Amino acid sequence: MRPVTDPYGGINPIIDKMIGNAYDIVKYVAKYLREIRYVAENMGTIFAAANLTLKSTVIAEGTGANTLLVPIVDAIPRANIENIAVLAVDAAGNLVFPANNTFSYVFNMAGEVFISIASSALLSSTYRITVTYRNPDDE
């Protein structure tokens, strides 16, 4: 026998309890409905971005010359490459970004990165070349 103060004292107390528990979940979903809608509407973009997460980093040591030619991994089809970024690490361990007075780079048709070094302080630096590409297996 249930007391009269029992909130689940109806014909189906288990169902009443489940509906009562569901209220907290529905309230939580309603609270974040804007975010859920945003994710749902942008799933195509999110999926496309997920395919760009592959990165390969090539480390090249400066040779003391004003130019450096670095071959990029042959396993990456050229059509799948989305971006190439090059940073130099000087003797003190500082990151140096490409600029007119430091260095510049070009990705040529042969699949190599050609680095032209303008600063004599960077002739023997380490260069980090990061290649962002689409996964060839997803096409």
C-alpha positions as CSV (number, residue, x, y, z in Angstrom):
1,M,0.0,0.0,0.0
2,R,1.4,3.4,-1.0
3,P,0.9,6.5,1.2
4,V,-1.1,9.3,-0.2
5,T,2.0,11.6,-0.4
6,D,3.7,9.2,-2.8
7,P,4.1,11.2,-6.2
8,Y,4.2,7.8,-8.0
9,G,1.1,6.4,-6.5
10,G,-0.9,6.1,-9.8
11,I,-1.9,3.0,-11.7
12,N,1.6,2.7,-13.3
13,P,4.1,4.0,-10.8
14,I,7.1,2.8,-12.8
15,I,6.0,4.7,-15.9
16,D,5.3,7.8,-13.8
17,K,8.9,7.6,-12.4
18,M,10.4,7.2,-15.9
19,I,8.5,10.3,-17.1
20,G,9.7,12.1,-14.0
21,N,13.4,11.2,-14.8
22,A,13.0,12.1,-18.4
23,Y,12.1,15.7,-17.5
24,D,15.7,16.4,-16.4
25,I,17.1,15.0,-19.7
26,V,14.6,17.0,-21.8
27,K,15.4,20.1,-19.8
28,Y,19.2,19.6,-20.4
29,V,18.7,19.1,-24.1
30,A,16.4,22.2,-24.3
31,K,19.2,24.2,-22.5
32,Y,21.7,23.3,-25.3
33,L,19.3,23.2,-28.2
34,R,21.1,26.1,-29.9
35,E,24.4,24.2,-29.9
36,I,22.8,21.0,-31.0
37,R,21.1,22.8,-33.9
38,Y,24.4,24.5,-34.9
39,V,26.2,21.1,-35.0
40,A,23.4,19.4,-36.9
41,E,23.3,22.2,-39.5
42,N,27.1,22.2,-40.0
43,M,27.7,18.5,-40.1
44,G,28.8,18.7,-43.7
45,T,31.5,21.3,-42.8
46,I,32.5,19.4,-39.7
47,F,32.8,16.2,-41.8
48,A,34.9,17.9,-44.5
49,A,37.2,19.4,-41.8
50,A,37.7,16.0,-40.2
51,N,39.2,14.8,-43.5
52,L,41.8,17.6,-43.3
53,T,43.3,16.6,-40.0
54,L,46.2,14.6,-41.4
55,K,49.5,16.3,-41.1
56,S,53.0,15.4,-42.0
57,T,56.0,17.3,-40.7
58,V,59.3,17.3,-42.5
59,I,62.4,18.6,-40.7
60,A,65.2,20.0,-42.9
61,E,68.5,21.3,-41.7
62,G,70.0,24.4,-43.2
63,T,73.3,23.7,-45.1
64,G,74.8,27.2,-44.9
65,A,73.7,28.0,-48.5
66,N,71.1,30.7,-49.3
67,T,68.7,28.2,-50.8
68,L,67.3,24.8,-49.6
69,L,65.4,22.3,-51.6
70,V,63.3,19.8,-49.6
71,P,61.4,16.9,-51.1
72,I,58.0,16.3,-49.6
73,V,56.8,12.7,-48.9
74,D,55.9,11.0,-52.2
75,A,53.0,9.1,-50.6
76,I,50.8,12.2,-50.5
77,P,49.1,12.8,-53.8
78,R,49.6,16.4,-54.9
79,A,45.9,16.9,-55.4
80,N,45.2,16.0,-51.7
81,I,47.5,18.7,-50.3
82,E,45.6,21.6,-48.8
83,N,48.3,23.7,-47.1
84,I,52.0,23.9,-46.6
85,A,53.5,26.0,-43.8
86,V,57.2,26.5,-43.1
87,L,58.8,27.8,-39.9
88,A,62.5,28.2,-39.1
89,V,64.0,27.5,-35.7
90,D,67.1,29.7,-35.1
91,A,70.1,28.8,-33.0
92,A,68.5,30.2,-29.8
93,G,65.4,28.0,-30.3
94,N,63.1,30.8,-31.4
95,L,60.5,30.3,-34.1
96,V,61.0,32.5,-37.1
97,F,58.2,33.1,-39.5
98,P,58.6,33.7,-43.2
99,A,59.0,37.4,-44.1
100,N,61.0,39.5,-46.6
101,N,64.0,39.9,-44.3
102,T,64.0,36.2,-43.0
103,F,63.1,33.6,-45.6
104,S,60.5,32.7,-48.2
105,Y,59.3,29.4,-49.6
106,V,57.6,28.0,-52.7
107,F,56.0,24.6,-53.2
108,N,57.1,23.7,-56.8
109,M,55.5,21.3,-59.3
110,A,58.0,18.6,-58.6
111,G,56.6,18.3,-55.1
112,E,59.5,20.0,-53.4
113,V,59.6,23.0,-51.1
114,F,62.2,25.6,-52.3
115,I,63.3,27.8,-49.4
116,S,65.1,31.0,-50.1
117,I,67.0,32.3,-47.0
118,A,67.4,36.1,-46.8
119,S,68.9,36.3,-43.2
120,S,72.5,35.1,-42.7
121,A,71.5,34.1,-39.1
122,L,69.1,31.5,-40.6
123,L,71.5,29.8,-43.0
124,S,72.2,26.9,-40.6
125,S,68.7,26.8,-38.9
126,T,66.3,24.0,-38.8
127,Y,63.2,24.3,-41.0
128,R,59.9,22.6,-40.1
129,I,57.6,22.0,-43.0
130,T,54.1,21.0,-42.1
131,V,51.9,19.6,-44.9
132,T,48.1,19.4,-44.3
133,Y,46.3,17.1,-46.6
134,R,43.1,15.2,-47.2
135,N,43.2,11.5,-46.5
136,P,43.6,9.6,-49.8
137,D,41.6,6.7,-48.4
138,D,38.5,8.8,-47.9
139,E,38.1,9.6,-51.6
